[in-house]
Amino acid sequence: MVPKVALLHVRFQEDIPNTSSLADFLSNQAVNYALSRRRRDAYVAELTAGKNGDLSLVTQISKAVRGAFIQFRKEYPSRASEVGEVLAYCVAVHHLKAAQLVAKMSLKTAGNMPVHGLDGIHASVKDGVLNVFFLESKLAGSAASGTADYAESVLGFGNNKKQYLQEYGLVRDLGNLDTLSSSDREHLMAYLDVYSKPNSQRRERSVGVICYSETKHFANKVLVDDGPLDKHEVHFGKLLTEDHGRHHKNASNQLATQGLDASKCMLFLVAVPDVDQLREEFYEALGLPPAPLDSTLTQTTSSEDESE
């Protein structure tokens, strides 16, 4: 069925959704999302060359990552959704087996770079065809509102030819390609040269990673007993699976409303008990205090709930 819709959820610690564990995992992955591959390799080389087990560089790396998030939140307080962007990065790497082509956080915090619309660009090569994934991450109070936001963002990007070409230009000029061997780099550069080779063999897909508050199903609990430890997670998984048809219908309607080609879109809906809590715990795990200007995402209107 198109569009492709996958349902994910936070893991359980017996009967408790383990939001803190997810926040910790994402904060640990923030270094891979935020720092360019070249900078990460430089840190690895320096750590390897260190003498007497010197790990002082680890503190410097941590400060560099926190500094990037602090700077971005300070300059763009209304866009404090980095936890969603890191989550999208992890989904692309794990579920799509697609490597990050450019570290967008590094560009967004550069003094001479604008804030770019896409949250990530990943790619994989299969059967000689380059698969390029344009990532859009959304934090939302409901799956319906998040899907609507995603559809609007995809329309805005799809209708902006200048931005489309600019994103490919960023990958060619500022991406992680310099870490490849010369032959692999030339091969990939040929795929990415949309200016002089617009018909090169590549498949482009829009990927929406929507992290939302699933208040209904997380409230539907089973009793704690001495039975199978995973029964609470299994119970929740069944409830979520039963909603797949509804989520797919909503996604199809939202994309159709915007006149988008659903066959070129795939959505990952990630259910958590409270997306605001996840964001707060993510910042806490990074060592950042909550920002007063962070907007609440869990408030939804009755019309939004009904549209799902």
Rosetta blueprint (number, residue, H / E / L):
1 M L
2 V L
3 P L
4 K E
5 V E
6 A E
7 L E
8 L E
9 H E
10 V L
11 R L
12 F E
13 Q E
14 E L
15 D L
16 I E
17 P E
18 N L
19 T H
20 S H
21 S H
22 L H
23 A H
24 D H
25 F H
26 L H
27 S H
28 N H
29 Q H
30 A H
31 V H
32 N H
33 Y H
34 A H
35 L L
36 S L
37 R H
38 R H
39 R H
40 R H
41 D H
42 A H
43 Y H
44 V H
45 A H
46 E H
47 L H
48 T H
49 A H
50 G L
51 K L
52 N L
53 G L
54 D L
55 L L
56 S H
57 L H
58 V H
59 T H
60 Q H
61 I H
62 S H
63 K H
64 A H
65 V H
66 R H
67 G H
68 A H
69 F H
70 I H
71 Q H
72 F H
73 R H
74 K H
75 E H
76 Y L
77 P H
78 S H
79 R H
80 A L
81 S L
82 E H
83 V H
84 G H
85 E H
86 V H
87 L H
88 A H
89 Y H
90 C H
91 V H
92 A H
93 V H
94 H H
95 H L
96 L L
97 K L
98 A L
99 A E
100 Q E
101 L E
102 V E
103 A L
104 K H
105 M H
106 S H
107 L H
108 K H
109 T L
110 A L
111 G L
112 N L
113 M L
114 P L
115 V L
116 H L
117 G L
118 L L
119 D L
120 G E
121 I E
122 H E
123 A E
124 S E
125 V E
126 K E
127 D L
128 G L
129 V E
130 L E
131 N E
132 V E
133 F E
134 F E
135 L E
136 E E
137 S E
138 K E
139 L E
140 A E
141 G L
142 S L
143 A H
144 A H
145 S H
146 G H
147 T H
148 A H
149 D H
150 Y H
151 A H
152 E H
153 S H
154 V H
155 L H
156 G H
157 F H
158 G H
159 N L
160 N L
161 K H
162 K H
163 Q H
164 Y H
165 L H
166 Q H
167 E H
168 Y H
169 G H
170 L H
171 V H
172 R H
173 D H
174 L H
175 G L
176 N H
177 L H
178 D H
179 T H
180 L L
181 S L
182 S H
183 S H
184 D H
185 R H
186 E H
187 H H
188 L H
189 M H
190 A H
191 Y H
192 L H
193 D L
194 V L
195 Y L
196 S L
197 K L
198 P L
199 N L
200 S L
201 Q L
202 R E
203 R E
204 E E
205 R E
206 S E
207 V E
208 G E
209 V E
210 I E
211 C E
212 Y E
213 S E
214 E L
215 T H
216 K H
217 H H
218 F H
219 A H
220 N L
221 K L
222 V L
223 L L
224 V L
225 D L
226 D L
227 G L
228 P L
229 L L
230 D L
231 K H
232 H H
233 E H
234 V H
235 H H
236 F H
237 G H
238 K H
239 L H
240 L H
241 T H
242 E H
243 D L
244 H H
245 G H
246 R H
247 H H
248 H H
249 K H
250 N H
251 A H
252 S H
253 N H
254 Q H
255 L H
256 A H
257 T H
258 Q L
259 G L
260 L L
261 D L
262 A H
263 S H
264 K H
265 C E
266 M E
267 L E
268 F E
269 L E
270 V E
271 A E
272 V E
273 P L
274 D L
275 V H
276 D H
277 Q H
278 L H
279 R H
280 E H
281 E H
282 F H
283 Y H
284 E H
285 A H
286 L H
287 G L
288 L L
289 P L
290 P L
291 A L
292 P L
293 L L
294 D L
295 S L
296 T L
297 L L
298 T L
299 Q L
300 T L
301 T L
302 S H
303 S H
304 E H
305 D H
306 E H
307 S H
308 E L
